[in-house]
Amino acid sequence: MSYQVLARKWRPRTFHELVGQAHVQRALVNALDQGRLHHAYLFTGTRGVGKTTLARILAKCLNCTANGRGDEGITSTPCGQCDSCQAIDEGRFVDLIEVDAASRTKVEDTRELLDNVQYAPTQGRYKVYLIDEVHMLSTSSFNALLKTLEEPPPHVKFLLATTDPQKLPPTVLSRCLQFTLKHMPPERVVEHLTYVLGEEGVAFDESALWLLGKAAEGSMRDAMSLTDQAIAFGQGAVRHADVAAMLGTLDHRHILGLAEALADVDVQRLLGEVAQLAEQGPDFAAVLDELSSMLHRLAVAQMVPDAVDNSHGDSDVILQLASRFTAEDIQLYYQIGIQGRGDMVHAPDLRSALEMTLLRMLAFRPQGVPKPPRTPLPLRRETSSEASEPTTAADATSAQASVVEAASSAPQPAPETEARPEAQSEAQQSKPPEPQPQAVMPAAEEAPPLQEPPPWTVEADTAVAEGEAPQDTPEPAALAEPEHAVEPEPTVTPEPASEPDNLDPATEAPKAQSEELSETVPETVPEAVSKTLPGKLDNAKWLEYFDSLGLGGLTRNLAGNCLVESDDGTLLTLRLDPSQEAMQAEVHQTRIERALNEQGMPRRIAFYVAELSNSLETPRQREERLNKERHAQAVDLLNHDPHVQKLQQAFGAKLIESSVKPADAIR
């Protein structure tokens, strides 16, 4: 017996063997069980998804005689053993007329076909006309078919199949019951190939099946044909290397390597991956296309993790890799990749075009080429009562670990981080002070604070030196309370004759250190701080001083959609509109903390996603309201302008209000 290919050997013979078309299977099974049969069915879908197979199964259901007894009638589960079922499976059933419309397009062929419609079936219960690729019929053939297709004899059923239903006339579509078959996703293809190869006793690699499922492009028949070819290519086994060589596809592991190099901002590794690719002589344009496709999957993984495309069987890897990028970086990389793809035709060679596109991605990152330091995001909402509770030994240990981890990830030498305050003040003379996000993290009992003195200490020293009482600044004792919740550690004895009573000796910097630090801070900082931001923020003060923070871009948009939930002097909790939840990113949190530090308000930021109050107004809402008021005022001024009124009277002119832009509109 000659060899039978897998696509024909494993063709489904019942509805329950059908793969991936549950919606069509359910409708046809219910119709057969209830006896609600239409006279014309139209099956549409891409090649190799089961259109002809469905038509043959339906023909068996209509003509099955249940082992020759003939008393069971129409069924949704054909026996496969009776003469009718076997004849249909073998292609010799007289009352199943299969017509290839691509080879019989003339109207004469259609008329000849319809001349026998009036005669009763010879062998079965129904005479079934299966017209494949029906969209290839000519207009005259469709017109000749219309009347019979609308009112056929009771013993006739029409089963039409096509890959291009748009070419069918509406008059034909309206006379048929249409079923659209779905593409086969790679997951379903891999699942079915695993079962088939297991039954066939063929050894295989799962990664090789994912390559076949991707190459099939939604067609189960193509997947089976490629599997036949892979078995022959691999001498009876389906291996990853053999399938990759047979298909000539790009090794997906190289694309993952490029993405990981982008995540680590490792230029040397990035160029090394390109060099390894060049040894295989790939299509560099296809490499960039695959990388852009992966960036798209990473963006989806960040926004909707459950919707990640698993066409390569690497959804877990994609989810882990997505956590190493910011949303801004992915969007920028994708845009640069798409533009670089179009610029490849102008490049001297494709490899240099790919390398320049990858280098451009890193060169134009929002934070620059060096990787920004990472700070831990708050895992839960903290309240002022939690921040003020005494710190246990375990909490102190975990807090110390967080501070040490954040300090080690920052681009600073370790000895400088652990230096004494005097050494820090000497180092600050050579570089401007930069407030750290972990400046107000609680320290452990055994270790001294690792951060430099907060900006309000400088302000207090300056105010005392000038004879001013620091009334508008936050009390140092209140800010230092969480730091010394375990055990106060007085390091410097205050001088009662020259310092206010409300200053905490534990947080007061030494005099020499304050003088050295004040030399690096502009003289206008204490005055600006005392006049801009209050001691503690509430929603009214958040609105008043929002613009003075100097935020921009996506960070301003995120902060502008927040209300102040609470402020205990150390932790500022912002209530975020749920519609902006996807905008949360570590880089925005760091920018807001830095802006507050620069204005003399050292704070850690925590976002609390909840519905906003209708009685309170966010900076974004206030901005929109003020812009609407300015726009309405500008429109009113134009409507009352005498020159505009003359133009309206003389020429019938109309003022397009949407084009009016007041000069003082907010951003």
N, C-alpha and C positions, 0 to 999 in steps of 0.2 A: 504494500500500500504506500502510495506516495506521501511525502511529508505535507502536512497541512499547517499553514502559518498560524501564529497565535491569534491574530485578529479574527480569523474565521473559526478556529477551534473553540475559542472562548466567547463567541458571540452569544449574548443572552437569548434564551429560548422561552422564558416566561417573564412576567412582570417583576417577580420577586428577585430575579437574577439581574435586573437592570441596575446600573450604577449611576448615581448622580442626578437622576431625573425624578425625584420623589413626587414633585408637584404634578407632573403628567401622569405618572403611575397611579396616583390617588384618584385623579379625575376619571381616568378610563376604567379603573377597577370598580368604582362606585357606579358609573354609568352601566357597565355590564351586569353588575349584580342587581341593579334596579330595573333593568330593561329599558333604560332611557337612551336609546341609540340614535345618533345623528346619521344622516345619509352621506355626509361629506366631511372629511377631516383633513386639516392642513397642518403638517409638521414642519417647523422652520428651525433653523439653527446652523451653526458653522459645521464644517466637514468633520465627520467622525464622532458625532455625539449621540448617534442612535436613531436617526430619523427612519431609515429603511428597516432597521431592526424592530422598532416600535410598530411599524405598519405590518410586518410579518407576524408579530406576536398577536396583534389585533385580528389579523385574518385567521389565525389558528383559534382564537377565542370564539370567533363567529361560526366556525365550521367544525369544531371539535365534536366528534360523535361518541366520546367517552368509551373507548375500546370497542367501537363498532355496534353498540347497543342502540344508539340513536334516540334514547329517551331522556337524556339529561338536558338537552337544549343548550342555549348560549351560556358560557361560563367564563369567569375571569382567571381560572386556573386550568389551562389546557393540559390534557393528560400527557401529550407527547408520545403516546404509544399507538393511538388509533391510526388508521390509514390516512386520514386527512392531515393530521399533525405531521406524520412522517413524510408525506408527500410535499407539504409546504416547506419543511426543513430541508428537503432534498431538492427543492426547486422544480418539481414536476406535477404540481397541483393544477388541474385543468382550469378550475374556476378562479384562480388567482392570476390575473393578467397584469404582468409587470411591463411597463412601458418606459423607455428611456426617451424623455421629451427632447433631449439634446440632439438625438439622431432622427427624430420624427417630428420635425417642426412644421411641416406643411399642413395646410388645411385638408388636403386629400387624405393624409394619414389619420387625422382626427375623425373625419367622416367615416372612414373604413372601420375605425375602432368603435364608433358609436352605432354602427349598423347592427351589431350583435348584442346591444344592450337589452333589447326587448325580449330576447330568448331566456328561458329559465336556466338556472345552473345545472350542469351535467353531473357533478360528483358531490358537491357540497350543499350547504344550506343557503349560502349567499355567493353571488358572483362579485368578486372584489377587484376593482381596478386600481392598481398601484402605479401612479404616474410620478416618476422621479425627475428631479430638476425641472419642475413644471414651469418655471419662469422662462425657459428657453422656447416655449411655444410662441408662434407668431400671433399677431393681433387677430388675424382671420381664424386661427385655430381656437383662440379663446372665445371668440364670438360664436363659433359653431358648438362649443362645449357648454355655453351658458344655459340654454334651455334644459338640456338633459341634467346638468349639475343642479339646477334649481328643483326639478320635480322628476327624479329618477324613478324607475319601477321599484316596488317594495323589496325585490330580491337583489338589488344592486347597492353596493357601497363604494364610494370613491375615497381613496387615500392618496393625498397629494403631499409631496415632499419637495423642499426647495431650500437653498442656502441664501437666496436673495429675495425675500418677500416684497421688497419695495418695487420690484418690476412687475408684480401681479396687478392686474386691473382691479379697482375697487369693486367692480361687479362680481368678480370671482371671490374676493375676500369676504364679501357680505354673504355669500352662499355657503361658506365653510365654517366649521368649528376649528379655530386656530389654536395650536399649542406651540409655544416657543421653548425650545430646549436650551438648557444653560451650558455655558462653557464648563469644562472640567478643570477645577482648580488643581494645582500641583499636589496639594495634600491628598485629594481624592485619587489622583493618578498613582501616587506612591503607595497608597493603601491597597489599591487593586493590584498593582504590579507585585507587591509583596506577597499577596495571596496567590497569584498566578505562578510566580516563580517558586513559591513553596510547594505548590501542587506538582509543578514540573520537575522538582528536584534540582534546580539550578542554583548554584552558590552566587551570592551577590553582596555588594556593599550598599548600605543604605544611602550614603552620599551619592553613589552612582545613580540610584533611582531618582533622587532629587534633580540631578542633571537631566535625566530623561523626562521627568515631569515638567520641567521648565521648558525644554526644547519642544515638547508636544504642543505647546501653545493652545491648550484647551481641548485638544482632540484625543479621545481615548484610542481611537484607531491608529493615529500617528504614534502614540506612546507604545502600543503593542508592536507596531512595525519597527520602531527604533529599538525596542527590546530584542526582537529577532535579530536585527543587525548587530547589536551589542553582544549577543550570545555567540554569534559566528565570529565576531572580531576578537572576542576574548577567549576563544577555544572552549566554549562551554561554561563560562563564568562571566558575570557582569561585575567588573571592577571599576573603581573610580578613575584610575589613570587611563584605562583603556577607553572608557566612555568619553572622557575629556578629549583624548586624542582623536577619537572617531568623530565627535561633533565639532572639534576645532574651537571649542568654547574657551573663554577666559577662566582661569582658576580663580574662584571666588575668594580664596584665602589671600590673594594679593590685594584685592580691593579692601578687605578687612584690615590688612596691614597699612594701607594708605590712610584709612580712616583713623586708625589708632595713632599713627604718626601725627595727623592733624590734631587729634585730641591732646596729645602730649606736647605739641608745638616743637617737635623734634625734626628739624630740617635735614639733619644728616640721615636719619632713618628714612625720611620721605624720599630723598634722592636715591637712597640705596634700594628701596622697593621699586622705583622706576628702572634702575639699572638691572635688577633681576628680571623685570618684565621684558626689558629690551633683549635679553638673551633668548627669549622664546619667540621673538619676532611677532608680537601681537599687533592688533589694530589699536593704535593709541587713541583714536577717536572713540572706539568702543569702550576703552578703559575709562575715559572721562564720562561717557554716558552711564556706565555702571556705577561710577562714583557718585554722580548726580542722583541716580536712582536710590542709592543707599542713603544719601543725605535727606532725600524725601522721606524714606522710611524712618530715619532718626527723628525728623520733625514730627511725624505722626506718633512715634513712640513717646515723645515728650508730652504731646497734647492728649492723645487717647491711646494709652498702652494696649488696650484690648483690641485695637483695630490694626495692629502691625501686620503687614503682609509677610506671610511665612512661606513664600514661594521657594526660598532656598533652604528651608528647614533650620534657620538660625535666629528665630525670634528671640530666644533667651539672650543670645550674644548682642543682638541689636538693642534690647532693653538695657543691658548693662553698659553698652557703649554710649547710649543716649544720655546717661547720667553724667558723663564726663564732658559734655558740651553745654554751653549756654544756648538759649533759643536764638539770641542775636547772631552768634557765630554760625549756627547751622543755616540760618536764612541768608547770611552774607556769603557763605561758602557756596550755597546752591546757586545764588544769583551770579557769582563769579564763574562757576562751572558752566552755566548755561551760556553766558556771554563768551567764555573761552572756547566753547564748542563751535560757535559761529566764526571766531577769529582764526580757527585752525587752517582755513583755506588760504590765509595770507601769511602763514608762518613759513620759515625756510624749510623746516622738517617737523613732522608730527611729534617726535619725542621732545624737542625743545619747546613746542607749543604746550604740551602737557606739563612739563616742568615749570614753565613760566606761569601757567594757570595755578598750579599748586603753590608756588612761591607767592603769587599775588594774594591767595587766600590768607596766608599767614601775615603778609606785610600790611594788609588792610584790616586786620582784626581790630575791634573797638578798643581793646586794652593794649595794643601794640604786640610786637613779636614775643617778648618775655611773657611767660605764663603768670597770670595774676595769683597772689596768695589766696588760698581758700580759707574761709572762716565757717565754723559749723552753724547751720541754720537752726533756729529754735524748733524743737520737735513738738511742743505743745504750748498752749497759751499760758503765760505766767501772769499772776496778779501781784499787786503790791504787798498783800499779806504774805504770799509765798516768798517774795524776795526779802522780806524783813524777818522771817523766822530764823532761829538759830541754826547754823549749819552743822550737820552731823559730820562724824569723821569720814563716813563713806562719801557724802556729798562733797566734802572738802577735797578728798582724794580725786574724785572724778572731775571736779572743777580744775584742780591743779593739772590733771592730765590733759584737759581741753586746752588750758593756757599753754602748756609746754608743746602740745601738738601744733597749735596755731603759730606759736613762735618759731618752731622748727621748720614749718612750711613757708614762712615768710623769707624773702631774699635778704636776710641779715646774718652776720656771723654769730655763732653761738656764744663766744665769750662776751660780745657786746650785749647780748640779751641778758646774761646773768651778772652783769657788772653792777657795782654799787651806784647809788645816786650821784656820787661825785664823778665817777667815770662817765656816766651817761651825760652829765652836764658838759663835760669836756668834749664828748663826741658831738654834742649838739651845736658846738661852736662852728664845726666844719660843715654841717648840713642843716637846712631848715627843719624845725620839728614837724613831724607828720603824725597826727593823732591816729592811734591804732584802734581797730574795732574791739579788741579785747581789753581795752584800758580799764574798764570797770568790772571785769570778771572777778568773782570772789576768789580769794587765794586760800591755800591750805594752811593748816595750823603750823606745820613744820617749816614752811618756806616763806620768805618775804615776798612782797608783790614784785612781779616781773615787768610792770609797765612804768612808763615815765609819768611824772606828776601831771594831772589833768589841767586843761587850760584855765579852769576857774581859780587854781592856786596862784597862777601868775597874776590874774586880775585882782585877787585879794591882796597880794603883796604890793602891787602898784597902787591900789586904792589906799592902803595904809600909809605908803610912803608919801602920797600926795595929800594926806589928811582927810580923805573921803571915806565915809562908811559904805562898805559894799552891801547896800540894801537890796539892789535889784538883782544881785547874783544869787544863785542857789547856795544854801548853807553848806559848807564843807562837811560838817558833822553828819548831815542827812545823807550826803552822797557817799561818805566813807563808812556809814554804818554797816552795810552788807559785807564790806571788806573785812571788818574786824568783828564779825558776829561771833566767832569762836572765842577769841581771846585778844583783847587790845594789846598792841605791842608798841608802846611809846618809844620812839627813837630819838626825838629831839625835844628838849624841854622848852616850852614857850616862854617868851619874855613878856610878863604881864604889863610892863610899862608901855610897850609899843604895839601890842597886838590886841584885837578885839577879843572879848570873852567867848564869843561863839565859835572861834576857830578851834578845830580839833588838833591837838599836838601831834597825833599819829599821822595826820595827812598834811601837816604844814611842812613845806620843803625847807631845808637849811638856807640861811641867809645868803651864803656864797652861791649856792645853787640857784636861788631865785634871781640874784643879780646877773649871773651868767645866762640864765634862760631868758631873762627880759631883754638881753641884748640881741637875741635872735628873733624876737617877736616885734613887729612894728609897733610904734608908739600909739597908733590909733586903735589897736585891737581892744584894749580894755574899755575905752570909751564907746567903741562901736558895739561891743558885746553888751555893755550895760544899758545901751539904748535900743538894741534891736530885739533880743529875745528875753522873755520873762524867766522867772525861776522854774516854774512848771507849766507845761502846756495843757491847755484844754482846747476844745474845738474852735472857740472864738479866736483865741490867740493863734491857733494853727492857720486859720484863714488869714489873719492879719499879717503874719510874718512868713507866709508860704513863699511869696515871690523873692524874699530876701535870701532864701536858701540857695538860689542860683541853680536849681536843677534843670535839666534839659532832656529832650528826646523821650525815650520810653520810660526812663526813670521818673521824669516829671509827670508823664501820663499815669504811671502806677500810683505815685504819691498823691496826685490830684484826685484820685478816686477813693481816697481814704478819709475816715473820720478818726479823731483821737478817742480811743477807748479808755485808756488810763495812762498815767505818767507818775511814777513814784520817785523820780529823780535819777533813777538808774536804768530802768527799762521803760521804753515808750512803746505801748501796744497800739497799733493802728488797725481799725476795722476796715476791711477791704470789701469792695463791692464784689459779689460772686461772679459777675460777668467778666471781671478782670483777674480771676484766680489763675488763669493760665499764664499771666504775665509775671508771676512771681519768679524771681531768680536771685541767686546769691549776689550777682554784680549790682543789682539795683539796691538791695539792702545795704551793701557796703557803701554805695554812693550816698545814700540818705544819711547813714551814720557819719560819714566824712563831712557832709555839709553841716550837720548839727555840731560836730566838733569844731569846725572852722568858725562857727558863730558862737562858740563858748558854751555849748550844751552837749557834753559827752553823754551819749545814750547808746544803748543797744536797742535794736529794732526787732519787734515781733509782729507778724501779721495775723490777724484774726478774721477769717472769712465768714461773713454773716450779712444778712440783709441790712441795708442802711436805713436809718430813721428818716421818716418823711419830714420831721420837724427840723432836722439839721441839714446843713448844706456843705457839700464837699468843695474843695477849691475848684474842681473841674466844673461843678454845677454853678458855682458863683461866677466863674469865668464866662460860661455860656450865657448866664442871665445878664451880666453886664454888657456882653457883646450884643445881645438882642436889644437891650435898652439903647445902646449907642446907635445900632442900626435903625431902630424905629425913630430916634431923634434925627438922624441924618436924612431919612426918607421924609420926615415931616418938614425939615428945613427946605429940602428940594421942592416939595409940593407947594410951599408958600413963597418960593423964590420968584420974583416978578419976571425974570428972563425965562425961566422954565414955563411959567404960565403963558407967556407970549408965544413960545414955541408950540405949546399944546393947542392954543386957540388958532394960530395961523396955519399949522401943518397937521393938526390932529395927532401930535406926538403923544406917546405914552411912556411913562417912567417904568423901566424894568427894575423893580425893587430888589430882585435877587442880585443885581449887579452892583448895588450900592455898597461901598466898603468905607466905613468911617476911618479917618486917619488915625484915631486914637484907639482902635480896636485892640483887644488883648490878644497877642500872638495869633 
